[in-house]
Amino acid sequence: MPQAPTKQKRCISDLPDDALNGRRVMVRCDFNVPVEAGEVVSDHRLRACLPTLEYLLERHAKVIILTHRGRPKGQVDEAFSLQPVFKHLQGLLPKTPMKLIDLPIGDHIAQAIDQAEPGSLLMLENIRFEPGETKNDADLAKKLGAMADVYVNDAFGTSHRAHVSTAGITDYVPIKVAGFLLNRELSRFAQLLDNPPRPFVAIIGGSKISTKIGVLNNLLPVVDQLIVGGGMTYTFLKAQGLGIGNSIVETDQLDVARAAMDQAQALGKTLVIPSDVVVADAFNAEANTQVVPANAIPDGWEGVDTGPDTIAQAIQLIQQAKALVWNGPVGVFEIEPFATGTVTLAQAVAEQTRAGKLISVLGGGDTEAAIATAGLSDDDFTHVSTGGGASLELLEGKVLPGVAVLEDRPGQA
């Protein structure tokens, strides 16, 4: 059985207050949020980090935020400025004095930190404006580290990247701990992967088996049932020698799909591959659709959603389950006529969770968008992860670089 993703990490609440009072506390947040016409469209990631920021501010720390937005390629690009994010954060923390400080890293930043009052907040401009950030450059790490007494990682969504602001900086800061958001993410995934209540069900969707095979291989020994959906369905069907019409397929992954089916059989685990699918004669909302058995997809048609019989089977498993992890939609939910499978499953998971019968952990950016399509919110599930790639790597059993560098909580074997 795979190990829990990480040992528990030391958290900001493990520090004595005098380790924070008046100290320079550098916090890596993940504020890579969508912006339109200069306004933040979704502030889920900002709100997720507020408990950490508020805790530090209440203990009179000088809080310095590091974050990125987009991929500005190591140079200043106003299109990726944090100005809209900063403005939105001011609205969320209206009583906190705060400043946005331009890069590059230099004496003006150290000076601003020195002059800042305890209980105030500074946000550095997009850290990816610095060419050394994504290269984990030691010089940049040293300069940043010299400006901090404590480093806090609260950016689960970027912890799978070994960048300066997630990893390199910790070589130059004496105290390095997790924020509340990172701590919650790690404990939720550890709870499921280490000692889940049973039955434990996984739903793994998305278009490509190549991006999810590590997850499938790591979860099969742990779960009781694993439900496959989305575009990868058709690679599994073709691997069984079935015709798939014009459906998406990864022909170089057929052996991988067969190996996963063999592994499930050898472990005595239930691997649910759709027995029926929704097919369309075009890839748009006006297309004709029909439900067909998975072994009877007509030529010229493509699979766009998981069929109702399979969804009914999945719901039965969900209603019996005590724990569930879900990564990736089971159909092309962005196009309304192809969203039924994903929406129906999401509603079933939410219903069981609200009734207190199910621990549900959802991961991945697409999954988050899919629950919004279903008219649901994060509150309808036990935990909705803020990290796509990071949650995938945890489900693969990998240790995240941005987590490995933090201090372990004392007293663990």
C-alpha positions, 0 to 999 in steps of 0.5 A: 500500500502506498505511504501517506504523501508526506509526514505532517509538516510544522504549521504556523500554529505550532510556532510560539507567538514571539516567533511571529511578533514583529518578524518578517514573515514571507508567505508563498501564496497561489494567487494565480487567478483569472482577471478580466478587464482589470478585475479578479473574476474568481477569488477562491484562491485568495479567500483560501489563503486568508486564514493564514494571512489573518493569523499572521497579521493578528500576531503582529507579523510583517507579512510579505506575500510572494505569488505569481500570475500567468507565465511572463517568461522572466521579464516585467509584463504589465499584462501579468501585473498583480495590481488587480489581485492586490486591489482585490485583496485590499477589499478582502482585508480592508483594515490591513495597511498594505503596499504592492512593491515593484521588482526586481529584487533590490534594496528598495524592498528591504527598506520597505520591509524595515519601515513596515509596521508590524501587522501590515502587509507587503505584496511583491510584484509577480515573482515570475518577473524575475528570470531566476524564479522558475530556474530555482536560482540560488542568488535570487533565493539568497536575496529573498531569504535575507529579507525573511525571518520565517518562510510560510508555504501556503501555495499548494497549487505550485508546490509541485514546482521546485522554484525559488519561491517554493523551494530554493528560498528555504535554504536561506530562512531559519524557520520554514513551515506550512500555512493553514491551506497547505496543511489542510490539503496535505492532511486531507490527501494523507487521510485518504491515501494512508487510512481511508474509511471503506468502501473507498471509491475513486473517479478518474476522468479527463481526456488522457490516460497518459497524464493519469496513469501514475494516479491509476497505478497508485490508487488501484492498490488502495481503493475498493473501486475505481471508476474511469470516465472522460476521454480516456474511456476510449483508449480503454475500449480500444485496448479491449479490441472495440471500435470507437468511431471518431472518439479521442484515443491515445494509440501509444497508451493501449498497452498501458490501459491493458496493464491497468486492467490486468493490475486491477484483476490481479488485485481483485479490485473493481475497475469500472470502464463505461458499458455505455456512452453518449456519442455525437456526430459533431463536437458542438452543442447543436450536434445529434447525440445518442446513447449506445453500448460501449461495444457499438459506437457507430463509425463517424460518431465520437464519445462525448459523455459517460452513458446513463447505465454506467452513471447509475452503476457509479452512483450505486457505488458512491451511495455505498462508499464512505470515502471518495476521491475524484480527479477529472470530469467524465465527459465534455462538461464544457458543452452543455449537452455533454455535461449530464454524466459529470453533473449527475455524479457531482450531485450524487457525491454532494448529496452523500457528503451533505448527509454526513455519509461520505468524505469527498476529496476533489482535485484538479482545475477541471473538477472545480469548474465541473462542480460549478457547472453542476450548480454546486460549490466547495461547501458541498464537498469535504474538500475541493483542492486548490491545486491541479498538478499538485493534487495529481502528483500527491495522488501519484504518491509523489512528494512535492518539492515545495513540501519536502523542504518544510520542517517536519512536525516534531514527535513523528516516527 
